[in-house]
Amino acid sequence: MMSFVLGGLLGALLVYAFYWRAQHAAARLEEEKQVLMEERQIVLDYMHTMVDAVGERLPREELFQRIVHAAILSTGALSACIFEKDADDMMRGAAVEGLFPPHRPIADTHKMKLGSRAKFIEQVLKSESFPVGEGVVGRVAATGRGELVAQAAADPRIVKHEDEALVVRSVIAAPITVRKRLIGVLCVCNASDGLPFTETDYSLVEALAEQAGLAVHNADFLALQVDKQRLDLDLALASDVQQMLLPRTMPVVPGLDIDARYLAAQKVSGDLYDVFKLGFDRVGVAVADVSGKGVSASLLMAICRTTLRQIAPMHTSPARVLAELNRSLAGDMREGMYITMAYAVVDAGKNQVTVARAGHELTLLSRRDPHTGSYLSEYVGSEGMPVGLVDPELFDSVIEDRTLGFAPGSTLVLYTDGLTEAPNEQEQEFGGARLADALRAGHTGSAREVNDAILAAVQRFSGTVGLRDDYTLLTVKRT
């Protein structure tokens, strides 16, 4: 009987032991679950904070400041700092909150006691820099792996500060990366409860650093998109202004047929052409190419066109016009920028054309050979240097006029190098000889038909390569 009772008691004890163990395990699991849920909520709250920061389009420095603030709230640390890596592989404090211990000993502690301690520490952290690999932060930056230093007093890499408020007891450092590229290191120091940081704290900081990297990436991407939209708008406005400056219709001059073609490789172009009357039967025609592309080239083109229109009616000589244009623009042009230009005055009453060239492509002229009666295409040679490239004295000494006959049936072609340098699939250029051949073949047509023939020849030559540069084509036909 006694053995039966003892057996029952032993069985009850065993059942209770199993029950207690199960209850204890369940409680532990519940506690771990609760910790994980809290950690998950912390990360979610942190993510929401980062999303809000990105949505506000904060500058990177303010975004980093928002990150360290959120890191302190999330981890319960007394201080936090983000060390950013610069292009020279040096680390510097980019954002700090709390009394975060500087990476190196403070040289002048007296200054810290005179003013705001927190402000002084922030200035020290943002002014000092150290190489990747130095200290805990430098090691994390070098390896790309986070570190937990639970007992910092025993780690020789930790600086021992005299100020009690700057003593490092425990620290966690985690890399902030964007697509495997290191941006910086998020570092938290000393838990507010005085206990060492744990592996749970470490995994939390790693998660926060990962979210910080995503926030930085999204902020940078959003900033690029905004900048691109602003640039696209600026380019669209510049393109509209540029198109307004080009002649919408050709002036009506008895005995002359004029046609122009213009194509910008980008939204705005450095090419310029203009046609304007200088009298009843005289017209000025100009084609120019500004060095470079983009907004700066288009603005210089607009200034050039306005100045040309002011100067041209004052002089009968194209060379004198270009000399005055160079004198007007040279002082205002940025170093490295210049303008090549061909300018001609066509006089239908005198059946002649006068051409001057400021470093531009040679003007092409087709006219009847008085000896054979056939039409020849020839390049009009004349000396000159680009506008804005040299001082007025040297420019004036080189520029010259060339006056030639321009009887009915003659054709004058001005163009930019976007046509003659058009490549084919073998990287050969269209060249001046092919341009002369195209004019010779189509010279009997109107100015429009001549331009159509030239562009068709360029297109056949380039094939699928197409034109890579701006081009302008201006043709004057003596009818």
Backbone torsions as a table, in degrees:
resi	resn	phi	psi	omega
1	MET	NA	-46.8	-179.4
2	MET	-61.0	-42.4	-179.6
3	SER	-63.7	-33.0	178.3
4	PHE	-66.1	-43.4	179.4
5	VAL	-64.9	-44.2	179.5
6	LEU	-61.9	-39.1	178.4
7	GLY	-63.6	-39.2	179.0
8	GLY	-65.7	-42.9	178.6
9	LEU	-62.4	-43.1	179.4
10	LEU	-61.8	-42.0	178.9
11	GLY	-64.2	-39.6	178.5
12	ALA	-64.1	-39.9	178.4
13	LEU	-63.0	-42.0	178.6
14	LEU	-63.2	-41.8	178.8
15	VAL	-63.6	-41.4	-179.7
16	TYR	-65.6	-38.8	179.7
17	ALA	-63.0	-45.6	177.2
18	PHE	-62.0	-40.0	-179.4
19	TYR	-64.9	-43.5	-179.4
20	TRP	-64.2	-41.7	178.6
21	ARG	-63.6	-40.6	179.5
22	ALA	-64.8	-42.6	179.1
23	GLN	-64.6	-42.1	179.6
24	HIS	-63.7	-43.3	178.5
25	ALA	-63.9	-40.3	178.7
26	ALA	-64.4	-40.5	178.7
27	ALA	-64.7	-40.6	179.4
28	ARG	-65.1	-42.7	178.1
29	LEU	-63.6	-39.2	179.1
30	GLU	-64.6	-39.7	178.6
31	GLU	-65.2	-43.9	177.9
32	GLU	-63.6	-39.6	178.0
33	LYS	-62.1	-42.1	179.9
34	GLN	-63.0	-41.5	178.4
35	VAL	-62.8	-44.8	179.2
36	LEU	-63.1	-39.9	178.7
37	MET	-64.3	-41.1	178.2
38	GLU	-64.4	-43.0	179.1
39	GLU	-63.3	-41.6	179.0
40	ARG	-62.5	-42.3	179.6
41	GLN	-65.7	-38.0	177.7
42	ILE	-61.2	-46.4	180.0
43	VAL	-63.1	-41.6	179.2
44	LEU	-63.4	-44.0	177.8
45	ASP	-61.9	-39.9	179.7
46	TYR	-64.5	-42.7	178.2
47	MET	-60.9	-42.3	179.0
48	HIS	-62.6	-40.3	177.7
49	THR	-61.2	-43.0	-179.7
50	MET	-67.1	-39.0	178.7
51	VAL	-62.7	-42.7	177.9
52	ASP	-62.4	-41.6	-179.7
53	ALA	-63.3	-43.0	178.8
54	VAL	-64.7	-41.3	179.7
55	GLY	-63.0	-27.2	178.1
56	GLU	-80.4	-4.1	179.4
57	ARG	56.4	47.8	-179.1
58	LEU	-72.2	147.5	169.7
59	PRO	-61.2	158.7	-175.1
60	ARG	-57.7	-40.2	-179.0
61	GLU	-61.4	-42.8	178.4
62	GLU	-70.0	-34.4	176.5
63	LEU	-63.7	-44.3	176.3
64	PHE	-60.0	-39.6	179.4
65	GLN	-64.5	-38.2	177.1
66	ARG	-65.3	-35.9	-179.4
67	ILE	-66.7	-46.4	-178.2
68	VAL	-67.2	-34.4	177.2
69	HIS	-64.4	-44.6	178.8
70	ALA	-66.0	-33.5	179.3
71	ALA	-65.5	-40.1	178.1
72	ILE	-65.3	-45.1	178.5
73	LEU	-62.4	-35.2	-175.6
74	SER	-77.8	-36.4	-173.0
75	THR	-102.3	-14.3	-176.0
76	GLY	74.9	18.7	178.2
77	ALA	-76.0	155.5	178.4
78	LEU	-78.5	-27.2	-179.3
79	SER	-153.7	158.8	179.0
80	ALA	-150.9	154.8	-179.6
81	CYS	-150.9	144.7	170.3
82	ILE	-109.0	123.8	174.6
83	PHE	-101.1	121.4	-177.2
84	GLU	-98.0	140.8	177.6
85	LYS	-93.0	128.2	179.9
86	ASP	-96.3	-176.0	-174.9
87	ALA	-67.0	-20.6	-179.0
88	ASP	-94.8	16.8	-178.6
89	ASP	58.7	37.4	173.7
90	MET	-112.0	144.6	-180.0
91	MET	-101.8	139.8	176.2
92	ARG	-144.8	152.7	178.4
93	GLY	-70.7	123.3	-178.0
94	ALA	-104.7	-28.5	179.3
95	ALA	-156.0	140.2	-177.0
96	VAL	-146.2	147.7	173.2
97	GLU	-141.7	136.1	-176.0
98	GLY	83.0	179.9	179.4
99	LEU	-85.1	75.4	-179.8
100	PHE	-78.9	127.1	-176.4
101	PRO	-63.8	128.5	176.6
102	PRO	-58.0	156.2	-176.3
103	HIS	-69.3	-26.7	-179.9
104	ARG	-125.8	162.5	179.8
105	PRO	-58.1	144.5	179.7
106	ILE	-79.7	125.7	-174.2
107	ALA	-72.5	-40.7	-175.3
108	ASP	-125.0	90.1	-179.1
109	THR	-72.6	-17.8	-178.8
110	HIS	-63.3	-39.8	179.6
111	LYS	-63.3	-34.0	-178.8
112	MET	-64.6	-32.9	-177.2
113	LYS	-79.1	-19.4	-176.7
114	LEU	-80.3	-32.3	-175.9
115	GLY	-122.7	-157.6	178.7
116	SER	-69.0	122.3	-176.8
117	ARG	-64.2	-45.8	-178.2
118	ALA	-62.3	-41.1	-179.8
119	LYS	-66.8	-38.7	179.2
120	PHE	-63.9	-44.8	179.4
121	ILE	-61.8	-40.7	179.1
122	GLU	-62.2	-42.8	178.9
123	GLN	-63.2	-39.7	178.6
124	VAL	-62.9	-47.2	-177.2
125	LEU	-63.8	-36.4	-177.2
126	LYS	-82.8	-16.9	-179.7
127	SER	-95.6	-28.4	-178.6
128	GLU	-83.6	151.8	175.5
129	SER	-140.4	152.5	-179.2
130	PHE	-147.2	154.0	-174.8
131	PRO	-74.8	153.8	172.3
132	VAL	-57.7	131.5	-178.7
133	GLY	108.3	-16.5	-177.9
134	GLU	-90.0	128.1	177.5
135	GLY	71.0	-173.9	-179.5
136	VAL	-64.5	-47.1	-178.6
137	VAL	-63.1	-45.0	179.2
138	GLY	-63.1	-35.8	178.1
139	ARG	-65.7	-42.6	177.6
140	VAL	-62.9	-40.5	178.6
141	ALA	-64.8	-35.5	-178.2
142	ALA	-74.1	-39.7	-175.0
143	THR	-94.1	-23.1	-175.7
144	GLY	76.0	11.2	178.8
145	ARG	-117.5	137.1	-179.8
146	GLY	-70.7	163.1	179.3
147	GLU	-137.5	142.3	172.6
148	LEU	-114.0	120.3	175.8
149	VAL	-113.4	92.6	-175.3
150	ALA	-68.9	-42.4	-179.7
151	GLN	-113.7	86.3	-172.9
152	ALA	-69.2	-25.7	-177.1
153	ALA	-61.7	-28.0	-177.4
154	ALA	-91.2	-1.2	-177.6
155	ASP	-95.6	120.2	-177.4
156	PRO	-67.4	-15.7	-179.4
157	ARG	-77.5	-17.8	-177.0
158	ILE	-82.9	128.3	179.4
159	VAL	-73.1	135.0	178.7
160	LYS	-96.2	104.5	179.4
161	HIS	-87.7	147.4	179.8
162	GLU	-70.7	-35.7	-179.3
163	ASP	-68.3	128.6	-178.2
164	GLU	-61.5	-32.9	-178.2
165	ALA	-70.1	-14.8	-178.0
166	LEU	-106.7	9.7	177.9
167	VAL	-69.9	130.1	-179.2
168	VAL	-93.2	118.9	178.4
169	ARG	-101.4	-37.5	-178.7
170	SER	-155.4	142.6	-175.4
171	VAL	-147.9	147.6	174.8
172	ILE	-130.0	132.3	177.0
173	ALA	-128.4	131.8	-178.6
174	ALA	-135.4	140.8	-178.0
175	PRO	-73.5	142.9	171.8
176	ILE	-105.3	113.6	-176.1
177	THR	-122.8	152.1	174.5
178	VAL	-128.3	108.7	-178.2
179	ARG	52.9	50.6	177.4
180	LYS	68.1	8.7	176.3
181	ARG	-103.6	126.0	-176.8
182	LEU	-72.3	126.4	175.0
183	ILE	-97.3	-41.3	-178.0
184	GLY	-177.7	-166.2	-179.7
185	VAL	-132.0	128.8	174.3
186	LEU	-92.6	126.1	-175.3
187	CYS	-130.7	129.9	174.4
188	VAL	-117.6	147.1	-172.5
189	CYS	-134.0	131.0	172.3
190	ASN	60.6	110.6	176.8
191	ALA	-69.9	146.3	-176.8
192	SER	-67.7	-22.6	179.4
193	ASP	-85.4	1.1	177.5
194	GLY	81.4	-5.1	-179.0
195	LEU	-88.6	157.9	176.6
196	PRO	-65.8	150.7	174.0
197	PHE	-65.8	148.9	-178.1
198	THR	-110.5	175.8	176.8
199	GLU	-62.4	-32.7	177.0
200	THR	-64.2	-42.9	176.7
201	ASP	-61.4	-40.3	-178.6
202	TYR	-63.2	-45.7	-179.9
203	SER	-64.6	-32.6	178.4
204	LEU	-67.4	-45.3	179.6
205	VAL	-64.0	-38.3	176.2
206	GLU	-59.5	-43.2	179.2
207	ALA	-64.9	-39.1	179.2
208	LEU	-65.7	-40.9	178.7
209	ALA	-64.2	-38.3	178.2
210	GLU	-63.4	-43.5	178.1
211	GLN	-67.0	-34.6	177.2
212	ALA	-62.7	-40.8	176.7
213	GLY	-60.2	-42.4	177.6
214	LEU	-64.0	-39.4	179.7
215	ALA	-64.0	-42.8	179.0
216	VAL	-63.5	-44.2	179.0
217	HIS	-60.4	-46.3	-178.7
218	ASN	-66.1	-38.8	178.9
219	ALA	-64.9	-43.0	178.8
220	ASP	-64.2	-42.5	-179.8
221	PHE	-64.4	-42.7	179.2
222	LEU	-64.4	-40.3	178.4
223	ALA	-63.0	-40.6	177.6
224	LEU	-62.8	-41.0	179.5
225	GLN	-64.1	-42.8	179.2
226	VAL	-64.1	-44.9	178.9
227	ASP	-62.0	-40.1	179.6
228	LYS	-65.0	-42.3	178.6
229	GLN	-63.4	-40.5	178.4
230	ARG	-65.5	-41.2	178.9
231	LEU	-66.5	-41.0	178.2
232	ASP	-60.6	-39.9	178.9
233	LEU	-65.8	-44.0	178.1
234	ASP	-60.9	-42.0	179.8
235	LEU	-66.0	-39.1	179.3
236	ALA	-64.4	-41.5	178.0
237	LEU	-65.6	-43.2	178.6
238	ALA	-62.2	-39.3	178.9
239	SER	-64.2	-41.1	179.0
240	ASP	-62.9	-43.8	179.5
241	VAL	-63.7	-42.1	-178.8
242	GLN	-62.8	-43.4	179.5
243	GLN	-64.3	-33.2	178.4
244	MET	-66.7	-29.7	-177.8
245	LEU	-78.2	-22.6	179.4
246	LEU	-76.8	146.8	-178.9
247	PRO	-60.4	129.2	178.5
248	ARG	-81.5	-36.0	177.1
249	THR	-133.7	154.4	178.9
250	MET	-87.1	140.6	178.7
251	PRO	-64.2	147.4	179.7
252	VAL	-89.3	114.3	178.6
253	VAL	-126.8	122.6	-179.2
254	PRO	-55.8	130.3	176.9
255	GLY	86.8	2.6	-179.6
256	LEU	-126.3	138.7	175.9
257	ASP	-121.8	123.0	-172.1
258	ILE	-126.3	136.8	177.0
259	ASP	-143.8	141.9	-179.5
260	ALA	-133.3	145.2	175.3
261	ARG	-127.7	142.0	-174.5
262	TYR	-147.3	132.9	177.4
263	LEU	-142.8	128.1	177.4
264	ALA	-95.3	129.4	177.9
265	ALA	-67.1	-30.9	175.1
266	GLN	-116.1	-170.4	-178.8
267	LYS	-65.0	-32.1	176.5
268	VAL	-124.2	158.2	-173.1
269	SER	-129.8	157.7	173.3
270	GLY	-95.6	0.7	179.1
271	ASP	-81.1	153.3	178.7
272	LEU	-143.8	139.5	165.8
273	TYR	-141.1	151.6	179.3
274	ASP	-152.1	149.4	179.1
275	VAL	-139.5	126.6	-178.4
276	PHE	-150.1	147.4	-179.0
277	LYS	-76.9	141.8	176.2
278	LEU	-117.4	6.5	-179.1
279	GLY	164.3	-170.2	-176.9
280	PHE	-62.6	-45.3	-176.7
281	ASP	-124.5	24.0	177.2
282	ARG	-123.4	142.9	-179.5
283	VAL	-141.5	143.2	174.3
284	GLY	-101.4	133.4	178.5
285	VAL	-129.0	138.5	-177.0
286	ALA	-142.6	142.9	172.0
287	VAL	-133.1	133.1	-176.5
288	ALA	-140.3	161.0	179.2
289	ASP	-138.2	117.4	178.6
290	VAL	-86.8	136.9	178.9
291	SER	-60.9	140.2	179.9
292	GLY	84.7	-177.8	179.6
293	LYS	-137.9	179.6	174.2
294	GLY	88.5	-164.2	-172.3
295	VAL	-64.5	-43.4	-177.4
296	SER	-61.3	-41.2	178.9
297	ALA	-66.9	-39.0	-178.9
298	SER	-68.4	-36.4	177.9
299	LEU	-66.2	-42.1	178.2
300	LEU	-65.0	-36.9	177.0
301	MET	-61.3	-41.5	-179.9
302	ALA	-64.6	-41.8	178.1
303	ILE	-64.2	-41.8	-179.7
304	CYS	-61.3	-44.5	-177.8
305	ARG	-64.8	-43.0	179.9
306	THR	-63.5	-44.5	-179.6
307	THR	-66.0	-39.9	179.1
308	LEU	-59.7	-43.8	-178.7
309	ARG	-65.7	-28.4	177.8
310	GLN	-75.6	-36.7	-174.1
311	ILE	-85.0	-40.1	-170.4
312	ALA	-53.6	-43.5	-177.9
313	PRO	-66.9	-13.1	-176.0
314	MET	-85.0	-14.9	-172.9
315	HIS	-136.9	140.8	175.6
316	THR	-85.4	-19.9	-177.9
317	SER	-90.8	121.3	175.4
318	PRO	-59.8	-35.7	179.2
319	ALA	-63.6	-40.2	178.9
320	ARG	-66.3	-37.9	177.3
321	VAL	-60.7	-47.0	-179.3
322	LEU	-66.5	-35.0	178.2
323	ALA	-64.7	-43.2	178.3
324	GLU	-68.1	-35.0	177.3
325	LEU	-63.7	-44.4	177.8
326	ASN	-61.7	-40.9	-179.2
327	ARG	-66.5	-35.4	-178.2
328	SER	-74.8	-36.5	-172.7
329	LEU	-96.0	-23.6	-170.5
330	ALA	-57.4	-40.6	-176.6
331	GLY	-71.5	-21.6	-176.1
332	ASP	-100.9	-7.9	-176.5
333	MET	-84.4	139.5	178.9
334	ARG	-68.7	146.9	179.8
335	GLU	-58.2	134.5	-179.8
336	GLY	95.0	-10.5	178.0
337	MET	-103.8	145.8	178.3
338	TYR	-157.8	171.6	-177.7
339	ILE	-132.0	126.5	169.3
340	THR	-96.6	142.2	-175.8
341	MET	-150.9	142.3	168.2
342	ALA	-116.0	126.2	-178.2
343	TYR	-129.1	132.3	-177.4
344	ALA	-133.7	145.6	172.1
345	VAL	-111.8	116.7	-179.1
346	VAL	-99.8	122.2	-179.2
347	ASP	-112.7	100.8	-178.2
348	ALA	-69.4	-30.2	-179.7
349	GLY	-67.3	-36.1	-179.2
350	LYS	-96.9	-0.7	-177.8
351	ASN	52.5	50.0	178.3
352	GLN	-147.9	160.2	177.4
353	VAL	-133.6	137.0	177.6
354	THR	-116.5	126.8	-173.3
355	VAL	-120.9	140.2	170.0
356	ALA	-131.7	147.7	-173.1
357	ARG	-131.9	121.2	177.4
358	ALA	-101.9	76.0	177.3
359	GLY	67.3	13.2	-176.0
360	HIS	-91.8	174.6	175.3
361	GLU	-59.2	145.6	-179.7
362	LEU	-62.4	136.2	176.3
363	THR	-70.8	141.3	-176.9
364	LEU	-107.0	129.9	-177.1
365	LEU	-127.7	131.2	175.0
366	SER	-114.2	126.2	179.9
367	ARG	-154.0	164.5	-176.4
368	ARG	-74.9	133.6	174.5
369	ASP	-75.7	118.7	-176.9
370	PRO	-63.3	-20.2	-178.0
371	HIS	-88.5	-41.1	-175.8
372	THR	-103.4	-20.4	-178.3
373	GLY	83.5	-8.7	178.9
374	SER	-86.3	161.5	-179.8
375	TYR	-90.8	134.7	179.3
376	LEU	-118.3	143.8	174.3
377	SER	-104.4	122.2	-178.2
378	GLU	-135.6	150.5	176.0
379	TYR	-91.6	134.5	-177.8
380	VAL	-87.3	107.7	-179.0
381	GLY	-80.2	133.2	174.7
382	SER	-157.6	149.8	-177.0
383	GLU	-88.9	156.2	176.9
384	GLY	164.4	156.4	-179.5
385	MET	-120.8	154.7	-177.3
386	PRO	-58.3	147.1	177.1
387	VAL	-66.4	130.3	177.2
388	GLY	87.7	-1.5	-176.5
389	LEU	-89.4	-34.2	-177.4
390	VAL	-130.9	169.0	-179.4
391	ASP	-71.0	158.0	-175.3
392	PRO	-56.2	-36.5	-178.1
393	GLU	-61.8	-46.6	179.2
394	LEU	-68.5	-40.7	179.3
395	PHE	-59.9	-47.9	-177.2
396	ASP	-63.2	-32.4	-177.4
397	SER	-74.1	-17.2	-175.6
398	VAL	-103.5	-38.1	-173.4
399	ILE	-63.8	142.3	-178.0
400	GLU	-148.8	156.2	175.0
401	ASP	-94.3	147.0	168.9
402	ARG	-127.9	120.9	-179.8
403	THR	-108.7	128.7	-177.5
404	LEU	-135.1	160.8	176.9
405	GLY	-69.0	145.1	-179.2
406	PHE	-139.5	66.3	-176.7
407	ALA	-76.6	165.3	177.3
408	PRO	-51.6	137.5	-176.8
409	GLY	96.7	-15.3	179.8
410	SER	-75.8	153.6	-179.2
411	THR	-135.5	131.9	178.0
412	LEU	-112.5	129.7	-178.3
413	VAL	-124.1	123.1	173.0
414	LEU	-114.6	144.3	-172.1
415	TYR	-158.0	169.4	173.3
416	THR	-110.4	165.8	-173.0
417	ASP	-69.9	-5.8	174.7
418	GLY	-60.4	-26.1	177.7
419	LEU	-82.2	-54.3	-175.1
420	THR	-68.7	-24.2	179.2
421	GLU	-96.6	9.2	177.5
422	ALA	-61.8	124.9	-174.9
423	PRO	-92.4	160.9	169.7
424	ASN	-108.2	-171.0	-176.4
425	GLU	-66.9	-20.6	178.0
426	GLN	-93.8	11.3	179.9
427	GLU	64.0	23.8	171.9
428	GLN	-87.7	151.4	-179.6
429	GLU	-96.6	151.1	-179.4
430	PHE	-60.0	-47.6	170.7
431	GLY	80.0	165.2	-177.9
432	GLY	-71.2	-33.2	-178.5
433	ALA	-64.8	-43.4	179.1
434	ARG	-67.0	-35.1	177.1
435	LEU	-63.6	-42.8	178.2
436	ALA	-63.8	-39.0	177.9
437	ASP	-63.8	-41.2	-179.3
438	ALA	-64.9	-38.6	177.7
439	LEU	-68.1	-41.5	-179.4
440	ARG	-61.5	-37.8	-178.0
441	ALA	-73.4	-29.4	-174.3
442	GLY	-114.5	16.5	-171.3
443	HIS	-67.2	-20.4	-176.2
444	THR	-76.1	-16.1	-177.9
445	GLY	-81.6	179.7	176.3
446	SER	-70.9	173.7	178.6
447	ALA	-59.3	-39.6	178.3
448	ARG	-64.5	-43.7	-179.4
449	GLU	-67.4	-34.3	175.4
450	VAL	-62.5	-46.0	178.9
451	ASN	-63.6	-39.0	177.2
452	ASP	-61.1	-42.3	-178.3
453	ALA	-66.2	-41.7	-180.0
454	ILE	-65.4	-46.0	-179.0
455	LEU	-66.5	-34.2	177.0
456	ALA	-65.7	-39.5	178.8
457	ALA	-65.0	-41.2	178.3
458	VAL	-64.3	-41.3	-178.5
459	GLN	-65.8	-40.8	178.1
460	ARG	-63.2	-39.0	-179.2
461	PHE	-69.4	-43.6	-175.7
462	SER	-75.4	-30.0	-179.7
463	GLY	61.1	-129.4	-176.6
464	THR	-79.2	-11.1	-178.8
465	VAL	-67.3	-44.1	179.8
466	GLY	74.4	176.9	-178.5
467	LEU	-83.1	135.1	-177.9
468	ARG	-102.2	-12.4	-173.2
469	ASP	-128.5	164.2	171.5
470	ASP	-57.7	149.0	171.3
471	TYR	-141.7	148.2	175.7
472	THR	-135.2	137.5	-178.6
473	LEU	-136.5	119.2	-177.6
474	LEU	-126.5	122.0	-176.2
475	THR	-124.4	133.2	176.7
476	VAL	-119.4	123.4	-178.6
477	LYS	-112.3	127.8	176.0
478	ARG	-86.9	114.2	-175.4
479	THR	-92.9	NA	NA
